[in-house]
Amino acid sequence: MMFLITQGENMVVIGAAEARHCPRCDEERDFVPQLQYKYAGVDLFFGMTYSKRYQLACPECNHGWILDPKAIEPGLERNPIPFRMRYGLFLLVVSLFGLYFAGQAYQAAG
């Protein structure tokens, strides 16, 4: 049996761009609000997020500001992190316990 173990980082745009002055580019740019998160996973379904950061970033140089999650999260329609990355580790544990107890029940019955 082979398991695929993954680790990575993903960025999701969470809102409309805002025009601001970029100190690094020294120009007016459309800064994009983003959620950047790091994840780990097993078999592409059981994952977990272990770091997340809301930021307002310049599209050219990625310079920007870190945003307060308490101010951003209530304004979001839904959580932008996929379900399997939010609750995948919990699903893995529940699945393993379910398989264990199903095996025990099968042994007791037969």
C-alpha positions in Angstrom: 0.0 0.0 0.0 1.3 3.4 -0.9 0.4 6.7 0.7 0.9 10.1 -0.9 2.1 12.7 1.7 1.9 16.3 0.5 2.9 19.7 1.9 2.5 23.0 0.3 1.4 26.6 0.4 -1.6 28.2 -1.3 -2.9 31.7 -1.9 -6.5 32.6 -2.4 -7.8 36.1 -3.4 -10.5 37.0 -0.9 -11.8 40.4 -2.1 -11.7 43.2 -4.6 -8.5 45.1 -5.3 -7.8 48.4 -3.6 -5.7 51.2 -5.1 -2.8 52.1 -2.9 0.7 53.5 -3.2 3.4 50.8 -3.1 6.5 51.9 -1.3 8.7 49.3 -3.0 7.5 49.9 -6.6 7.0 53.6 -5.9 3.8 53.6 -8.0 0.1 53.4 -7.5 -1.0 49.8 -7.6 -4.1 47.7 -7.1 -3.4 45.8 -3.9 -5.2 42.5 -3.6 -6.5 41.1 -0.3 -5.3 37.5 0.0 -5.4 34.5 2.3 -2.1 32.6 2.3 -2.1 29.2 4.1 0.2 26.3 4.5 -1.1 22.7 4.5 -0.1 19.1 4.9 -2.0 16.1 3.6 -2.2 12.4 3.2 -3.7 10.8 0.0 -5.1 14.1 -1.4 -8.2 13.9 0.9 -7.0 14.0 4.5 -5.3 17.4 5.0 -4.8 20.0 7.6 -4.0 23.7 7.6 -1.2 24.6 10.0 -0.6 28.3 9.2 -2.7 31.0 7.7 -2.2 34.7 7.1 -4.4 37.4 5.7 -2.5 40.1 3.7 -2.9 43.0 1.3 -0.3 42.5 -1.3 1.0 44.4 -4.4 0.5 42.3 -7.5 4.0 43.2 -8.9 6.4 42.9 -6.0 4.2 41.1 -3.3 5.0 43.8 -0.8 2.1 44.6 1.5 0.6 44.5 4.9 -0.6 41.7 7.2 -4.3 42.1 8.0 -6.0 41.2 11.3 -7.9 37.9 11.0 -10.6 39.0 13.5 -11.4 42.0 11.2 -11.4 40.0 8.0 -13.1 36.7 8.8 -16.5 38.0 9.8 -16.8 39.8 6.4 -16.2 36.6 4.4 -19.2 34.8 2.8 -17.6 31.4 3.4 -14.2 30.0 4.5 -11.9 30.1 1.4 -9.9 27.1 2.7 -11.2 23.9 1.1 -13.2 21.6 3.4 -10.7 18.7 3.1 -7.9 21.1 4.2 -9.8 22.3 7.2 -11.3 19.0 8.6 -9.3 16.4 6.8 -7.2 15.3 9.8 -10.4 14.9 11.8 -11.9 12.8 9.0 -8.8 10.6 8.9 -9.0 9.9 12.6 -12.8 9.2 12.5 -12.3 6.9 9.5 -9.6 4.9 11.2 -11.7 4.5 14.3 -14.7 3.5 12.1 -12.6 0.9 10.3 -11.2 -0.5 13.6 -14.7 -0.8 15.2 -16.2 -2.3 12.0 -13.4 -4.9 12.0 -14.1 -5.7 15.7 -17.8 -6.1 15.0 -17.1 -8.3 12.0 -14.8 -10.5 14.1 -17.3 -10.8 16.9 -20.2 -11.7 14.5 -18.3 -14.2 12.5 
